[in-house]
């Protein structure tokens, strides 16, 4: 597990969900992510652009069977940032639980 | 999320069994079997992606618990098949191949189930910790 490191880019709710979905796989098709998040094409494109600009996600377009397939995958930096962010969130939650227990 | 086809895991297991079987066979059946198995793997990866939108690759980081078992089963099976076929126990080759095929079928099903549980926000099967992002939902449905 990476050292805790809160990441403002990943923390936005939809981007956090996108990165969480990409973490366990080599990549996901655009339509699959869009349908799972229940957002429009333009909303997803906007979030992927932010993640891509941060170097966390790679978006690829491939032609197959006469169609263009768009897929997204986490980069190494993205995977590391996600793990650090998850560690930071867990540290926050664990700290709050300990504080609540101590004040009881 | 859409799942892979029902026949995916049995066919995957059969292809793994064929690969192991081929290693214990003499030429040219070794090449025939390995070629058919590799073509089958390639087609399975493509079909899985078209159905589910999931891009499978080597070294998917999760689910960690199952992937090493798959690799171990295939490696041990390949070694046993080679020894059986090339050192005087040819009947052992199909037995090993069937055992490996069934094991890979079962592990592949579990891999699918664990993967969809992660993607649909049912949590990380490797830990009991809190989840970040994702959404609640039932999971089900690979390397």
gemmi code that builds the backbone of each chain (N, CA, C; Angstrom):
import gemmi

chains = {
    "A": [
        ("UNK", (0.864, -1.192, 0.000), (0.000, 0.000, 0.000), (0.903, 1.245, 0.000)),
        ("UNK", (0.545, 2.254, -0.812), (1.338, 3.476, -0.911), (1.174, 4.309, 0.338)),
        ("UNK", (2.139, 5.259, 0.532), (2.019, 6.187, 1.651), (0.802, 7.070, 1.410)),
        ("UNK", (0.092, 7.462, 2.486), (-1.093, 8.302, 2.325), (-0.745, 9.621, 1.644)),
        ("UNK", (-1.515, 9.977, 0.624), (-1.268, 11.233, -0.084), (-2.583, 11.663, -0.717)),
        ("UNK", (-3.219, 12.658, -0.097), (-4.506, 13.149, -0.592), (-4.310, 13.789, -1.963)),
        ("UNK", (-5.166, 13.463, -2.909), (-5.020, 13.960, -4.279), (-6.284, 14.705, -4.690)),
        ("UNK", (-6.141, 16.006, -4.933), (-7.305, 16.831, -5.281), (-7.902, 16.448, -6.626)),
        ("UNK", (-7.060, 15.999, -7.552), (-7.579, 15.629, -8.885), (-8.464, 14.388, -8.775)),
        ("UNK", (-8.000, 13.410, -8.031), (-8.754, 12.160, -7.912), (-9.947, 12.314, -6.982)),
        ("UNK", (-9.883, 13.243, -6.044), (-10.889, 13.299, -4.985), (-12.296, 13.641, -5.486)),
        ("UNK", (-12.409, 14.367, -6.603), (-13.752, 14.682, -7.119), (-14.527, 13.379, -7.278)),
        ("UNK", (-15.809, 13.334, -6.818), (-16.542, 12.070, -6.728), (-16.541, 11.230, -8.000)),
        ("UNK", (-16.868, 11.851, -9.128), (-16.926, 11.046, -10.351), (-15.543, 10.559, -10.762)),
        ("UNK", (-14.528, 11.382, -10.589), (-13.177, 10.960, -10.973), (-12.685, 9.858, -10.033)),
        ("UNK", (-13.065, 9.942, -8.769), (-12.695, 8.881, -7.837), (-13.337, 7.558, -8.254)),
        ("UNK", (-14.581, 7.628, -8.678), (-15.251, 6.404, -9.134), (-14.609, 5.870, -10.401)),
        ("UNK", (-14.222, 6.768, -11.307), (-13.582, 6.333, -12.551), (-12.285, 5.613, -12.233)),
        ("UNK", (-11.481, 6.223, -11.403), (-10.179, 5.640, -11.082), (-10.362, 4.332, -10.310)),
        ("UNK", (-11.354, 4.285, -9.412), (-11.611, 3.047, -8.663), (-12.009, 1.913, -9.604)),
        ("UNK", (-12.742, 2.234, -10.649), (-13.132, 1.204, -11.628), (-11.938, 0.756, -12.455)),
        ("UNK", (-11.050, 1.673, -12.780), (-9.911, 1.326, -13.634), (-8.828, 0.572, -12.865)),
        ("UNK", (-8.815, 0.733, -11.552), (-7.721, 0.157, -10.753), (-7.567, -1.363, -10.890)),
        ("UNK", (-8.640, -2.151, -10.896), (-8.440, -3.597, -10.929), (-8.295, -4.219, -12.316)),
        ("UNK", (-8.330, -3.406, -13.369), (-8.295, -3.966, -14.726), (-7.205, -3.300, -15.558)),
        ("UNK", (-6.931, -3.914, -16.718), (-5.947, -3.317, -17.628), (-6.544, -2.123, -18.360)),
        ("UNK", (-7.865, -2.087, -18.483), (-8.525, -0.959, -19.136), (-10.023, -1.215, -19.210)),
        ("UNK", (-10.769, -0.154, -19.484), (-12.216, -0.267, -19.641), (-12.650, 0.537, -20.848)),
        ("UNK", (-13.625, 0.019, -21.576), (-14.176, 0.766, -22.700), (-14.955, 1.965, -22.188)),
        ("UNK", (-14.957, 3.005, -23.006), (-15.617, 4.262, -22.657), (-17.075, 4.031, -22.294)),
        ("UNK", (-17.774, 3.270, -23.124), (-19.196, 3.030, -22.893), (-19.460, 2.300, -21.589)),
        ("UNK", (-18.583, 1.397, -21.218), (-18.758, 0.648, -19.974), (-18.652, 1.569, -18.768)),
        ("UNK", (-17.671, 2.460, -18.779), (-17.514, 3.400, -17.668), (-18.712, 4.355, -17.631)),
        ("UNK", (-19.090, 4.860, -18.801), (-20.210, 5.799, -18.867), (-21.485, 5.171, -18.315)),
        ("UNK", (-21.778, 3.946, -18.729), (-23.007, 3.280, -18.281), (-22.949, 2.974, -16.784)),
        ("UNK", (-21.786, 2.590, -16.295), (-21.666, 2.268, -14.865), (-21.848, 3.518, -14.010)),
        ("UNK", (-21.345, 4.648, -14.472), (-21.455, 5.894, -13.712), (-22.772, 6.610, -13.968)),
        ("UNK", (-23.472, 6.203, -15.026), (-24.755, 6.835, -15.400), (-24.569, 8.326, -15.661)),
        ("UNK", (-23.582, 8.628, -16.491), (-23.348, 10.012, -16.902), (-23.368, 10.070, -18.419)),
        ("UNK", (-23.342, 11.306, -18.949), (-23.364, 11.459, -20.402), (-21.951, 11.327, -20.959)),
        ("UNK", (-21.875, 11.201, -22.291), (-20.569, 11.107, -22.963), (-19.712, 12.329, -22.644)),
        ("UNK", (-20.340, 13.509, -22.687), (-19.562, 14.742, -22.515), (-19.024, 14.870, -21.085)),
        ("UNK", (-19.824, 14.454, -20.111), (-19.365, 14.528, -18.715), (-18.178, 13.593, -18.512)),
        ("UNK", (-18.310, 12.386, -19.022), (-17.209, 11.420, -18.850), (-15.965, 11.902, -19.589)),
        ("UNK", (-16.150, 12.423, -20.797), (-15.004, 12.912, -21.565), (-14.268, 14.007, -20.803)),
        ("UNK", (-15.050, 14.879, -20.172), (-14.438, 15.980, -19.427), (-13.588, 15.439, -18.275)),
        ("UNK", (-14.131, 14.500, -17.533), (-13.377, 13.948, -16.402), (-12.148, 13.178, -16.866)),
        ("UNK", (-12.294, 12.429, -17.952), (-11.136, 11.679, -18.466), (-10.046, 12.637, -18.923)),
        ("UNK", (-10.455, 13.773, -19.499), (-9.473, 14.767, -19.944), (-8.687, 15.310, -18.752)),
        ("UNK", (-9.382, 15.578, -17.664), (-8.698, 16.080, -16.464), (-7.698, 15.037, -15.961)),
        ("UNK", (-8.136, 13.774, -15.917), (-7.250, 12.714, -15.437), (-6.082, 12.490, -16.390)),
        ("UNK", (-6.360, 12.621, -17.683), (-5.311, 12.437, -18.677), (-4.289, 13.571, -18.576)),
        ("UNK", (-4.759, 14.793, -18.392), (-3.851, 15.944, -18.262), (-2.982, 15.810, -17.015)),
        ("UNK", (-3.513, 15.160, -15.996), (-2.740, 14.958, -14.760), (-1.761, 13.787, -14.904)),
        ("UNK", (-1.862, 13.071, -16.021), (-0.970, 11.928, -16.236), (-1.418, 10.663, -15.555)),
        ("UNK", (-2.699, 10.629, -15.127), (-3.178, 9.467, -14.377), (-3.865, 8.435, -15.268)),
        ("UNK", (-4.365, 8.868, -16.378), (-5.134, 7.974, -17.240), (-4.632, 8.119, -18.668)),
        ("UNK", (-4.657, 7.011, -19.396), (-4.327, 7.037, -20.827), (-5.593, 6.648, -21.581)),
        ("UNK", (-5.969, 7.479, -22.547), (-7.150, 7.188, -23.365), (-6.664, 6.757, -24.743)),
        ("UNK", (-7.153, 5.593, -25.178), (-6.718, 5.081, -26.484), (-7.911, 4.851, -27.378)),
        ("UNK", (-7.715, 5.146, -28.653), (-8.755, 4.862, -29.645), (-8.207, 3.822, -30.612)),
        ("UNK", (-8.954, 2.731, -30.798), (-8.527, 1.701, -31.746), (-9.670, 1.416, -32.700)),
        ("UNK", (-9.293, 1.075, -33.927), (-10.301, 0.716, -34.922), (-10.392, -0.794, -34.998)),
        ("UNK", (-11.620, -1.297, -34.854), (-11.822, -2.744, -34.929), (-13.186, -2.994, -35.516)),
        ("UNK", (-13.240, -3.907, -36.469), (-14.506, -4.269, -37.112), (-15.248, -3.041, -37.622)),
        ("UNK", (-14.523, -2.083, -38.179), (-15.151, -0.911, -38.760), (-15.607, 0.129, -37.755)),
        ("UNK", (-15.392, -0.122, -36.462), (-15.793, 0.845, -35.429), (-14.566, 1.367, -34.708)),
        ("UNK", (-14.726, 2.550, -34.131), (-13.651, 3.104, -33.283), (-13.994, 2.820, -31.836)),
        ("UNK", (-13.083, 2.132, -31.146), (-13.284, 1.785, -29.746), (-12.400, 2.700, -28.906)),
        ("UNK", (-13.002, 3.353, -27.920), (-12.243, 4.206, -27.017), (-12.151, 3.515, -25.669)),
        ("UNK", (-10.937, 3.421, -25.155), (-10.778, 2.788, -23.850), (-9.866, 3.638, -22.981)),
        ("UNK", (-9.992, 3.464, -21.678), (-9.178, 4.204, -20.721), (-8.468, 3.222, -19.818)),
        ("UNK", (-7.247, 3.578, -19.454), (-6.499, 2.732, -18.529), (-5.697, 3.635, -17.597)),
        ("UNK", (-5.420, 3.113, -16.415), (-4.620, 3.875, -15.457), (-3.151, 3.793, -15.835)),
        ("UNK", (-2.447, 4.890, -15.705), (-0.998, 4.871, -15.866), (-0.381, 4.445, -14.527)),
        ("UNK", (0.914, 4.238, -14.541), (1.583, 3.871, -13.294), (1.423, 4.996, -12.267)),
        ("UNK", (1.555, 6.248, -12.744), (1.398, 7.399, -11.844), (-0.033, 7.448, -11.303)),
        ("UNK", (-0.987, 7.126, -12.164), (-2.376, 7.136, -11.734), (-2.656, 6.086, -10.687)),
        ("UNK", (-2.094, 4.913, -10.889), (-2.304, 3.830, -9.924), (-1.689, 4.207, -8.574)),
        ("UNK", (-0.496, 4.778, -8.623), (0.170, 5.174, -7.386), (-0.618, 6.274, -6.680)),
        ("UNK", (-1.100, 7.263, -7.464), (-1.871, 8.366, -6.882), (-3.166, 7.844, -6.253)),
        ("UNK", (-3.816, 6.908, -6.927), (-5.062, 6.332, -6.396), (-4.805, 5.607, -5.083)),
        ("UNK", (-3.773, 4.779, -5.060), (-3.477, 4.025, -3.824), (-3.119, 4.974, -2.680)),
        ("UNK", (-2.357, 6.031, -3.000), (-2.024, 7.013, -1.975), (-3.257, 7.734, -1.465)),
        ("UNK", (-4.185, 8.037, -2.390), (-5.401, 8.751, -2.002), (-6.291, 7.862, -1.131)),
        ("UNK", (-6.405, 6.598, -1.501), (-7.200, 5.655, -0.695), (-6.592, 5.525, 0.701)),
        ("UNK", (-5.268, 5.457, 0.771), (-4.595, 5.372, 2.076), (-4.870, 6.619, 2.910)),
        ("UNK", (-4.888, 7.794, 2.244), (-5.161, 9.044, 2.952), (-6.600, 9.063, 3.475)),
        ("UNK", (-7.539, 8.592, 2.665), (-8.941, 8.558, 3.098), (-9.103, 7.614, 4.293)),
        ("UNK", (-8.435, 6.464, 4.227), (-8.533, 5.499, 5.341), (-7.931, 6.095, 6.599)),
        ("UNK", (-6.817, 6.843, 6.445), (-6.189, 7.455, 7.614), (-7.128, 8.486, 8.239)),
        ("UNK", (-7.836, 9.227, 7.391), (-8.785, 10.229, 7.893), (-9.911, 9.539, 8.665)),
        ("UNK", (-10.465, 8.505, 8.070), (-11.593, 7.802, 8.702), (-11.140, 7.139, 10.005)),
        ("UNK", (-9.981, 6.485, 9.957), (-9.491, 5.805, 11.168), (-9.206, 6.818, 12.270)),
        ("UNK", (-8.663, 7.992, 11.888), (-8.381, 9.034, 12.873), (-9.657, 9.556, 13.508)),
        ("UNK", (-10.700, 9.728, 12.703), (-11.976, 10.213, 13.221), (-12.606, 9.198, 14.158)),
        ("UNK", (-12.486, 7.927, 13.834), (-13.043, 6.874, 14.679), (-12.324, 6.851, 16.018)),
        ("UNK", (-11.001, 6.984, 15.985), (-10.230, 6.968, 17.241), (-10.581, 8.164, 18.102)),
        ("UNK", (-10.741, 9.344, 17.455), (-11.091, 10.552, 18.200), (-12.455, 10.395, 18.845)),
        ("UNK", (-13.403, 9.861, 18.097), (-14.757, 9.673, 18.630), (-14.729, 8.693, 19.806)),
        ("UNK", (-13.941, 7.646, 19.678), (-13.862, 6.640, 20.748), (-13.206, 7.240, 21.981)),
        ("UNK", (-12.209, 8.103, 21.787), (-11.477, 8.683, 22.916), (-12.331, 9.679, 23.682)),
        ("UNK", (-13.273, 10.337, 22.996), (-14.077, 11.357, 23.657), (-15.320, 10.767, 24.310)),
        ("UNK", (-15.577, 9.491, 24.136), (-16.769, 8.877, 24.744), (-16.567, 8.608, 26.223)),
    ],
    "B": [
        ("UNK", (-23.329, -3.863, -14.855), (-22.347, -4.098, -15.912), (-22.657, -5.414, -16.619)),
        ("UNK", (-22.365, -5.436, -17.917), (-22.632, -6.658, -18.671), (-21.597, -7.721, -18.332)),
        ("UNK", (-22.034, -8.959, -18.245), (-21.140, -10.068, -17.919), (-20.638, -10.726, -19.197)),
        ("UNK", (-19.605, -11.549, -19.044), (-19.118, -12.328, -20.164), (-20.105, -13.441, -20.488)),
        ("UNK", (-19.948, -14.092, -21.646), (-20.870, -15.173, -22.007), (-20.736, -16.365, -21.061)),
        ("UNK", (-21.798, -17.117, -20.881), (-21.788, -18.248, -19.944), (-20.743, -19.279, -20.318)),
        ("UNK", (-20.477, -19.420, -21.604), (-19.538, -20.459, -22.039), (-18.085, -20.022, -21.914)),
        ("UNK", (-17.856, -18.766, -21.516), (-16.491, -18.234, -21.510), (-15.564, -19.050, -20.599)),
        ("UNK", (-15.975, -19.254, -19.353), (-15.080, -19.928, -18.408), (-14.827, -21.397, -18.757)),
        ("UNK", (-15.852, -22.168, -19.170), (-15.551, -23.541, -19.591), (-14.608, -23.591, -20.802)),
        ("UNK", (-14.803, -22.685, -21.755), (-13.923, -22.687, -22.930), (-12.509, -22.285, -22.518)),
        ("UNK", (-12.416, -21.315, -21.606), (-11.105, -20.919, -21.099), (-10.416, -22.108, -20.433)),
        ("UNK", (-11.149, -22.848, -19.598), (-10.589, -24.034, -18.954), (-10.153, -25.077, -19.981)),
        ("UNK", (-10.972, -25.262, -21.013), (-10.628, -26.229, -22.062), (-9.348, -25.807, -22.793)),
        ("UNK", (-9.203, -24.520, -23.058), (-8.001, -24.035, -23.742), (-6.770, -24.223, -22.867)),
        ("UNK", (-6.909, -23.996, -21.565), (-5.790, -24.234, -20.643), (-5.428, -25.713, -20.625)),
        ("UNK", (-6.461, -26.572, -20.605), (-6.224, -28.009, -20.628), (-5.533, -28.439, -21.915)),
        ("UNK", (-5.959, -27.845, -23.028), (-5.345, -28.175, -24.320), (-3.875, -27.752, -24.338)),
        ("UNK", (-3.602, -26.587, -23.775), (-2.219, -26.102, -23.741), (-1.332, -27.071, -22.956)),
        ("UNK", (-1.808, -27.492, -21.813), (-1.049, -28.426, -20.978), (-0.922, -29.783, -21.678)),
        ("UNK", (-2.006, -30.232, -22.313), (-1.975, -31.503, -23.045), (-0.911, -31.474, -24.133)),
        ("UNK", (-0.847, -30.352, -24.835), (0.070, -30.229, -25.980), (1.519, -30.345, -25.553)),
        ("UNK", (1.822, -29.838, -24.362), (3.210, -29.870, -23.898), (3.701, -31.298, -23.727)),
        ("UNK", (2.789, -32.234, -23.445), (3.179, -33.631, -23.262), (3.107, -34.456, -24.528)),
        ("UNK", (2.755, -33.842, -25.645), (2.584, -34.596, -26.887), (3.822, -34.472, -27.783)),
        ("UNK", (4.013, -35.490, -28.668), (5.130, -35.400, -29.612), (4.800, -34.430, -30.746)),
        ("UNK", (5.834, -34.062, -31.493), (5.635, -33.247, -32.692), (4.839, -34.058, -33.711)),
        ("UNK", (4.064, -33.490, -34.613), (3.757, -32.058, -34.675), (2.577, -31.660, -33.809)),
        ("UNK", (2.043, -32.612, -32.998), (0.833, -32.342, -32.222), (1.064, -31.273, -31.171)),
        ("UNK", (2.310, -31.150, -30.733), (2.653, -30.076, -29.797), (2.308, -28.719, -30.411)),
        ("UNK", (2.769, -28.494, -31.642), (2.527, -27.210, -32.296), (1.050, -26.984, -32.594)),
        ("UNK", (0.397, -28.063, -33.042), (-1.030, -27.945, -33.357), (-1.810, -27.516, -32.117)),
        ("UNK", (-1.577, -28.238, -31.025), (-2.310, -27.964, -29.795), (-2.016, -26.581, -29.236)),
        ("UNK", (-0.744, -26.203, -29.199), (-0.380, -24.886, -28.655), (-0.977, -23.774, -29.513)),
        ("UNK", (-0.929, -23.959, -30.837), (-1.490, -22.937, -31.738), (-2.984, -22.770, -31.521)),
        ("UNK", (-3.693, -23.871, -31.455), (-5.153, -23.796, -31.239), (-5.447, -23.145, -29.893)),
        ("UNK", (-4.694, -23.508, -28.867), (-4.919, -22.929, -27.531), (-4.674, -21.425, -27.543)),
        ("UNK", (-3.581, -20.983, -28.162), (-3.260, -19.554, -28.175), (-4.284, -18.761, -28.978)),
        ("UNK", (-4.724, -19.326, -30.110), (-5.764, -18.650, -30.896), (-7.045, -18.536, -30.070)),
        ("UNK", (-7.358, -19.599, -29.342), (-8.554, -19.572, -28.490), (-8.442, -18.493, -27.425)),
        ("UNK", (-7.277, -18.380, -26.776), (-7.089, -17.333, -25.765), (-7.296, -15.953, -26.375)),
        ("UNK", (-6.716, -15.739, -27.547), (-6.866, -14.440, -28.205), (-8.319, -14.122, -28.497)),
        ("UNK", (-9.052, -15.098, -29.008), (-10.475, -14.888, -29.308), (-11.267, -14.640, -28.037)),
        ("UNK", (-10.942, -15.366, -26.974), (-11.650, -15.177, -25.706), (-11.453, -13.768, -25.162)),
        ("UNK", (-10.216, -13.262, -25.244), (-9.934, -11.905, -24.759), (-10.748, -10.891, -25.549)),
        ("UNK", (-10.808, -11.092, -26.873), (-11.548, -10.150, -27.729), (-13.048, -10.210, -27.434)),
        ("UNK", (-13.573, -11.426, -27.325), (-15.008, -11.579, -27.076), (-15.376, -11.013, -25.704)),
        ("UNK", (-14.528, -11.258, -24.720), (-14.784, -10.752, -23.364), (-14.854, -9.223, -23.381)),
        ("UNK", (-13.937, -8.623, -24.129), (-13.936, -7.157, -24.199), (-15.185, -6.640, -24.901)),
        ("UNK", (-15.569, -7.281, -25.985), (-16.744, -6.814, -26.725), (-18.011, -6.958, -25.895)),
        ("UNK", (-18.076, -7.970, -25.060), (-19.278, -8.178, -24.248), (-19.309, -7.290, -23.014)),
        ("UNK", (-18.179, -7.171, -22.340), (-18.167, -6.505, -21.035), (-17.548, -5.114, -21.054)),
        ("UNK", (-16.740, -4.811, -22.081), (-16.028, -3.537, -22.104), (-14.777, -3.551, -21.244)),
        ("UNK", (-14.417, -4.715, -20.722), (-13.240, -4.816, -19.874), (-12.057, -5.276, -20.718)),
        ("UNK", (-10.963, -4.528, -20.626), (-9.747, -4.883, -21.338), (-8.922, -5.767, -20.404)),
        ("UNK", (-8.755, -7.002, -20.771), (-7.960, -7.924, -19.962), (-6.507, -7.821, -20.391)),
        ("UNK", (-5.611, -7.932, -19.417), (-4.201, -7.909, -19.742), (-3.447, -8.730, -18.741)),
        ("UNK", (-2.223, -9.038, -19.071), (-1.424, -9.797, -18.111), (-1.101, -8.883, -16.944)),
        ("UNK", (-1.097, -9.462, -15.779), (-0.742, -8.689, -14.602), (-1.783, -7.682, -14.182)),
        ("UNK", (-3.081, -7.946, -14.487), (-4.109, -7.117, -13.858), (-3.837, -7.128, -12.359)),
        ("UNK", (-3.811, -5.982, -11.729), (-3.401, -5.958, -10.336), (-4.356, -6.658, -9.371)),
        ("UNK", (-5.601, -6.766, -9.707), (-6.565, -7.416, -8.815), (-7.417, -8.353, -9.653)),
        ("UNK", (-8.075, -9.301, -9.132), (-7.904, -9.779, -7.773), (-6.606, -10.547, -7.595)),
        ("UNK", (-5.803, -10.122, -6.693), (-4.472, -10.681, -6.520), (-4.510, -12.129, -6.083)),
        ("UNK", (-5.469, -12.480, -5.264), (-5.452, -13.804, -4.657), (-5.585, -14.940, -5.643)),
        ("UNK", (-6.267, -14.681, -6.764), (-6.599, -15.773, -7.667), (-5.581, -15.916, -8.787)),
        ("UNK", (-5.061, -14.798, -9.253), (-4.151, -14.836, -10.389), (-2.936, -15.722, -10.147)),
        ("UNK", (-2.258, -15.650, -8.990), (-1.114, -16.547, -8.758), (-1.508, -18.015, -8.775)),
        ("UNK", (-2.723, -18.320, -8.287), (-3.176, -19.718, -8.341), (-3.290, -20.197, -9.784)),
        ("UNK", (-3.837, -19.356, -10.648), (-3.962, -19.724, -12.060), (-2.591, -19.988, -12.669)),
        ("UNK", (-1.663, -19.104, -12.391), (-0.317, -19.256, -12.940), (0.323, -20.533, -12.402)),
        ("UNK", (0.150, -20.794, -11.101), (0.734, -21.994, -10.485), (0.132, -23.261, -11.086)),
        ("UNK", (-1.193, -23.272, -11.256), (-1.857, -24.455, -11.817), (-1.335, -24.738, -13.220)),
        ("UNK", (-1.234, -23.678, -14.020), (-0.749, -23.859, -15.395), (0.711, -24.303, -15.402)),
        ("UNK", (1.533, -23.694, -14.558), (2.951, -24.041, -14.534), (3.181, -25.476, -14.083)),
        ("UNK", (2.518, -25.860, -12.992), (2.681, -27.227, -12.481), (2.119, -28.233, -13.484)),
        ("UNK", (0.975, -27.893, -14.057), (0.379, -28.780, -15.054), (1.279, -28.971, -16.264)),
        ("UNK", (1.883, -27.865, -16.726), (2.780, -27.951, -17.884), (3.967, -28.841, -17.565)),
        ("UNK", (4.538, -28.655, -16.386), (5.680, -29.474, -15.983), (5.314, -30.942, -15.871)),
        ("UNK", (4.158, -31.225, -15.233), (3.731, -32.619, -15.076), (3.451, -33.253, -16.440)),
        ("UNK", (2.829, -32.477, -17.321), (2.519, -33.003, -18.652), (3.793, -33.327, -19.414)),
        ("UNK", (4.770, -32.439, -19.311), (6.047, -32.673, -20.009), (6.703, -33.942, -19.474)),
        ("UNK", (6.728, -34.087, -18.157), (7.374, -35.266, -17.559), (6.614, -36.546, -17.936)),
        ("UNK", (5.274, -36.484, -17.871), (4.475, -37.659, -18.211), (4.678, -38.070, -19.663)),
        ("UNK", (4.655, -37.103, -20.539), (4.704, -37.422, -21.964), (6.081, -37.812, -22.454)),
        ("UNK", (7.117, -37.280, -21.843), (8.466, -37.504, -22.354), (9.272, -38.471, -21.500)),
        ("UNK", (8.680, -38.957, -20.413), (9.426, -39.876, -19.562), (8.605, -41.096, -19.180)),
        ("UNK", (7.818, -41.575, -20.132), (7.266, -42.918, -20.007), (5.933, -43.086, -19.318)),
        ("UNK", (5.136, -42.032, -19.150), (3.806, -42.234, -18.576), (2.783, -41.447, -19.388)),
        ("UNK", (2.562, -41.839, -20.653), (1.716, -41.034, -21.540), (0.280, -40.927, -21.068)),
        ("UNK", (-0.206, -41.906, -20.303), (-1.593, -41.820, -19.838), (-1.775, -40.679, -18.839)),
        ("UNK", (-0.690, -40.290, -18.217), (-0.781, -39.213, -17.247), (-1.086, -37.878, -17.899)),
        ("UNK", (-0.703, -37.736, -19.179), (-0.859, -36.443, -19.870), (-2.325, -36.006, -19.942)),
        ("UNK", (-3.238, -36.842, -20.467), (-4.637, -36.386, -20.504), (-5.228, -36.206, -19.114)),
        ("UNK", (-4.778, -37.002, -18.166), (-5.300, -36.850, -16.792), (-4.911, -35.485, -16.245)),
        ("UNK", (-3.652, -35.134, -16.388), (-3.183, -33.823, -15.934), (-3.916, -32.714, -16.679)),
        ("UNK", (-4.084, -32.883, -17.979), (-4.738, -31.849, -18.789), (-6.175, -31.612, -18.342)),
        ("UNK", (-6.899, -32.671, -18.076), (-8.289, -32.530, -17.615), (-8.323, -31.854, -16.244)),
        ("UNK", (-7.428, -32.272, -15.353), (-7.381, -31.659, -14.017), (-7.080, -30.171, -14.111)),
        ("UNK", (-6.117, -29.818, -14.947), (-5.768, -28.399, -15.114), (-6.935, -27.640, -15.736)),
        ("UNK", (-7.575, -28.230, -16.725), (-8.710, -27.570, -17.383), (-9.829, -27.275, -16.399)),
        ("UNK", (-10.163, -28.234, -15.571), (-11.229, -28.031, -14.590), (-10.812, -26.981, -13.560)),
        ("UNK", (-9.582, -27.069, -13.095), (-9.098, -26.089, -12.109), (-9.128, -24.679, -12.678)),
        ("UNK", (-8.698, -24.514, -13.916), (-8.692, -23.195, -14.545), (-10.116, -22.691, -14.774)),
        ("UNK", (-11.024, -23.558, -15.106), (-12.438, -23.188, -15.262), (-12.954, -22.609, -13.934)),
        ("UNK", (-12.714, -23.335, -12.848), (-13.201, -22.895, -11.530), (-12.536, -21.577, -11.112)),
        ("UNK", (-11.214, -21.500, -11.267), (-10.502, -20.283, -10.875), (-10.929, -19.099, -11.726)),
        ("UNK", (-11.152, -19.325, -12.998), (-11.582, -18.257, -13.889), (-12.955, -17.727, -13.470)),
        ("UNK", (-13.842, -18.617, -13.085), (-15.173, -18.183, -12.603), (-15.019, -17.329, -11.349)),
        ("UNK", (-14.158, -17.755, -10.448), (-13.953, -16.987, -9.208), (-13.307, -15.644, -9.499)),
        ("UNK", (-12.381, -15.635, -10.435), (-11.735, -14.390, -10.836), (-12.780, -13.412, -11.351)),
        ("UNK", (-13.651, -13.896, -12.226), (-14.737, -13.072, -12.762), (-15.600, -12.506, -11.644)),
        ("UNK", (-16.004, -13.371, -10.732), (-16.891, -12.941, -9.648), (-16.211, -11.863, -8.811)),
        ("UNK", (-14.943, -12.081, -8.485), (-14.210, -11.113, -7.668), (-14.018, -9.795, -8.426)),
        ("UNK", (-13.739, -9.895, -9.719), (-13.507, -8.692, -10.520), (-14.773, -7.835, -10.593)),
        ("UNK", (-15.916, -8.457, -10.870), (-17.153, -7.688, -10.967), (-17.579, -7.146, -9.609)),
        ("UNK", (-17.258, -7.881, -8.548), (-17.555, -7.358, -7.211), (-16.768, -6.075, -6.972)),
        ("UNK", (-15.523, -6.043, -7.405), (-14.708, -4.835, -7.271), (-15.257, -3.709, -8.134)),
        ("UNK", (-15.554, -4.016, -9.389), (-15.980, -2.970, -10.319), (-17.330, -2.378, -9.935)),
        ("UNK", (-18.185, -3.199, -9.318), (-19.517, -2.720, -8.969), (-19.584, -2.241, -7.538)),
        ("UNK", (-18.411, -2.112, -6.900), (-18.367, -1.483, -5.589), (-18.746, -2.373, -4.449)),
        ("UNK", (-18.563, -3.692, -4.631), (-18.842, -4.595, -3.528), (-17.638, -4.781, -2.640)),
        ("UNK", (-16.544, -4.031, -2.948), (-15.423, -4.051, -2.037), (-14.272, -4.871, -2.543)),
        ("UNK", (-13.173, -4.745, -1.854), (-11.947, -5.420, -2.183), (-11.935, -6.773, -1.490)),
        ("UNK", (-11.958, -7.870, -2.245), (-11.974, -9.159, -1.578), (-10.677, -9.462, -0.842)),
        ("UNK", (-9.616, -8.641, -1.081), (-8.345, -8.905, -0.429), (-8.263, -8.302, 0.969)),
        ("UNK", (-9.124, -7.305, 1.231), (-9.042, -6.647, 2.543), (-10.432, -6.495, 3.127)),
        ("UNK", (-10.483, -6.109, 4.397), (-11.774, -5.831, 5.020), (-11.963, -4.347, 5.205)),
        ("UNK", (-11.083, -3.526, 4.588), (-11.105, -2.090, 4.854), (-12.218, -1.349, 4.147)),
        ("UNK", (-12.285, -0.047, 4.384), (-13.303, 0.790, 3.764), (-13.030, 0.913, 2.281)),
        ("UNK", (-14.060, 1.213, 1.505), (-13.909, 1.336, 0.068), (-13.914, 2.806, -0.297)),
        ("UNK", (-13.153, 3.148, -1.359), (-13.164, 4.517, -1.856), (-13.889, 4.536, -3.178)),
        ("UNK", (-14.833, 5.448, -3.374), (-15.551, 5.537, -4.642), (-16.407, 4.322, -4.869)),
        ("UNK", (-16.726, 4.057, -6.153), (-17.543, 2.893, -6.464), (-18.967, 3.098, -6.013)),
        ("UNK", (-19.799, 2.102, -6.209), (-21.176, 2.212, -5.756), (-21.615, 0.855, -5.241)),
        ("UNK", (-22.669, 0.854, -4.458), (-23.160, -0.402, -3.895), (-23.799, -1.208, -5.016)),
        ("UNK", (-23.713, -2.474, -4.926), (-24.376, -3.308, -5.930), (-23.897, -4.735, -5.827)),
        ("UNK", (-24.680, -5.655, -6.350), (-24.264, -7.055, -6.317), (-23.195, -7.289, -7.364)),
        ("UNK", (-22.322, -8.150, -7.099), (-21.244, -8.407, -8.047), (-21.358, -9.797, -8.620)),
        ("UNK", (-20.738, -10.039, -9.682), (-20.516, -11.366, -10.234), (-19.670, -11.231, -11.496)),
        ("UNK", (-19.515, -12.140, -12.223), (-19.202, -12.429, -13.584), (-17.958, -13.269, -13.626)),
        ("UNK", (-11.927, -11.659, -15.298), (-11.002, -12.578, -15.665), (-9.653, -12.338, -16.209)),
        ("UNK", (-8.116, -13.445, -16.690), (-6.698, -13.183, -16.994), (-6.274, -13.342, -18.450)),
    ],
}
model = gemmi.Model(1)
for chain_id, residues in chains.items():
    chain = gemmi.Chain(chain_id)
    for i, (resn, *xyz) in enumerate(residues, 1):
        res = gemmi.Residue()
        res.name, res.seqid = resn, gemmi.SeqId(i, " ")
        for name, pos in zip(("N", "CA", "C"), xyz):
            atom = gemmi.Atom()
            atom.name, atom.element = name, gemmi.Element(name[0])
            atom.pos, atom.b_iso = gemmi.Position(*pos), 0.0
            res.add_atom(atom)
        chain.add_residue(res)
    model.add_chain(chain)
structure = gemmi.Structure()
structure.add_model(model)
structure.setup_entities()
